[in-house]
């Protein structure tokens, strides 16, 4: 018997992202992941600011997704955001 094909969903995050936005953002993404049953999520980050709040939000999203058996992959990340994530040691945690 073969295993089911992985299910992929896509969503976008729009900025700016502030630290006070993180709980609500995580709650919304958790609900999306639970409803979809996805094992992979493509997160479009086009236009989000490359700052600490954004990096924190993306790392938290990967953490909550991982707890649900899902992996988040970034899409359309700017060079500045990719550089910031690498500087913070998150390049392997938040792959493209």
LOLOLUM-878086 format. One record per residue (C-alpha): residue number from 0; x, y, z. Coordinates in steps of 0.2 Angstrom, whole numbers, plus 5000, padded with zeros to 4 digits. Layout:
LOLOLUM-878086
num = NUM | u = X | v = Y | w = Z
...
***
This chain:
LOLOLUM-878086
num = 0 | u = 5000 | v = 5000 | w = 5000
num = 1 | u = 5007 | v = 5017 | w = 4995
num = 2 | u = 5007 | v = 5032 | w = 5006
num = 3 | u = 4996 | v = 5047 | w = 5002
num = 4 | u = 5005 | v = 5061 | w = 4992
num = 5 | u = 5010 | v = 5075 | w = 5002
num = 6 | u = 4997 | v = 5089 | w = 5002
num = 7 | u = 5004 | v = 5107 | w = 4999
num = 8 | u = 4995 | v = 5123 | w = 5003
num = 9 | u = 5001 | v = 5141 | w = 4999
num = 10 | u = 4998 | v = 5157 | w = 5009
num = 11 | u = 5005 | v = 5175 | w = 5009
num = 12 | u = 5011 | v = 5186 | w = 5023
num = 13 | u = 5010 | v = 5204 | w = 5021
num = 14 | u = 5019 | v = 5217 | w = 5031
num = 15 | u = 5024 | v = 5227 | w = 5040
num = 16 | u = 5024 | v = 5214 | w = 5054
num = 17 | u = 5026 | v = 5220 | w = 5072
num = 18 | u = 5029 | v = 5209 | w = 5088
num = 19 | u = 5011 | v = 5212 | w = 5094
num = 20 | u = 5005 | v = 5204 | w = 5078
num = 21 | u = 5014 | v = 5187 | w = 5081
num = 22 | u = 5001 | v = 5178 | w = 5092
num = 23 | u = 4987 | v = 5182 | w = 5079
num = 24 | u = 4997 | v = 5177 | w = 5064
num = 25 | u = 5002 | v = 5161 | w = 5072
num = 26 | u = 4984 | v = 5157 | w = 5077
num = 27 | u = 4978 | v = 5160 | w = 5059
num = 28 | u = 4992 | v = 5149 | w = 5051
num = 29 | u = 4989 | v = 5135 | w = 5064
num = 30 | u = 4970 | v = 5135 | w = 5059
num = 31 | u = 4975 | v = 5135 | w = 5041
num = 32 | u = 4987 | v = 5120 | w = 5043
num = 33 | u = 4974 | v = 5111 | w = 5054
num = 34 | u = 4960 | v = 5113 | w = 5042
num = 35 | u = 4971 | v = 5108 | w = 5027
num = 36 | u = 4980 | v = 5093 | w = 5034
num = 37 | u = 4995 | v = 5099 | w = 5023
num = 38 | u = 5013 | v = 5092 | w = 5025
num = 39 | u = 5020 | v = 5107 | w = 5015
num = 40 | u = 5016 | v = 5125 | w = 5016
num = 41 | u = 5023 | v = 5138 | w = 5003
num = 42 | u = 5023 | v = 5155 | w = 5012
num = 43 | u = 5025 | v = 5170 | w = 5000
num = 44 | u = 5034 | v = 5184 | w = 5009
num = 45 | u = 5035 | v = 5196 | w = 4994
num = 46 | u = 5036 | v = 5214 | w = 5001
num = 47 | u = 5038 | v = 5210 | w = 5020
num = 48 | u = 5051 | v = 5220 | w = 5029
num = 49 | u = 5068 | v = 5212 | w = 5032
num = 50 | u = 5068 | v = 5215 | w = 5051
num = 51 | u = 5069 | v = 5206 | w = 5068
num = 52 | u = 5050 | v = 5205 | w = 5069
num = 53 | u = 5048 | v = 5197 | w = 5052
num = 54 | u = 5062 | v = 5184 | w = 5056
num = 55 | u = 5054 | v = 5180 | w = 5073
num = 56 | u = 5037 | v = 5178 | w = 5065
num = 57 | u = 5044 | v = 5166 | w = 5051
num = 58 | u = 5054 | v = 5156 | w = 5064
num = 59 | u = 5038 | v = 5154 | w = 5075
num = 60 | u = 5028 | v = 5149 | w = 5060
num = 61 | u = 5040 | v = 5136 | w = 5056
num = 62 | u = 5040 | v = 5130 | w = 5074
num = 63 | u = 5021 | v = 5128 | w = 5075
num = 64 | u = 5020 | v = 5120 | w = 5057
num = 65 | u = 5033 | v = 5108 | w = 5063
num = 66 | u = 5022 | v = 5103 | w = 5078
num = 67 | u = 5008 | v = 5099 | w = 5065
num = 68 | u = 5020 | v = 5088 | w = 5054
num = 69 | u = 5021 | v = 5102 | w = 5041
num = 70 | u = 5036 | v = 5111 | w = 5034
num = 71 | u = 5036 | v = 5129 | w = 5028
num = 72 | u = 5046 | v = 5135 | w = 5013
num = 73 | u = 5048 | v = 5153 | w = 5009
num = 74 | u = 5043 | v = 5160 | w = 4992
num = 75 | u = 5048 | v = 5177 | w = 4984
num = 76 | u = 5060 | v = 5182 | w = 4999
num = 77 | u = 5070 | v = 5197 | w = 4995
num = 78 | u = 5089 | v = 5196 | w = 4995
num = 79 | u = 5089 | v = 5207 | w = 5011
num = 80 | u = 5077 | v = 5195 | w = 5020
num = 81 | u = 5087 | v = 5180 | w = 5015
num = 82 | u = 5103 | v = 5188 | w = 5021
num = 83 | u = 5095 | v = 5193 | w = 5038
num = 84 | u = 5089 | v = 5175 | w = 5040
num = 85 | u = 5106 | v = 5168 | w = 5036
num = 86 | u = 5114 | v = 5181 | w = 5048
num = 87 | u = 5102 | v = 5175 | w = 5062
num = 88 | u = 5106 | v = 5157 | w = 5059
num = 89 | u = 5089 | v = 5153 | w = 5051
num = 90 | u = 5094 | v = 5149 | w = 5033
num = 91 | u = 5092 | v = 5130 | w = 5036
num = 92 | u = 5076 | v = 5133 | w = 5047
num = 93 | u = 5067 | v = 5143 | w = 5034
num = 94 | u = 5072 | v = 5136 | w = 5017
num = 95 | u = 5066 | v = 5143 | w = 5000
***
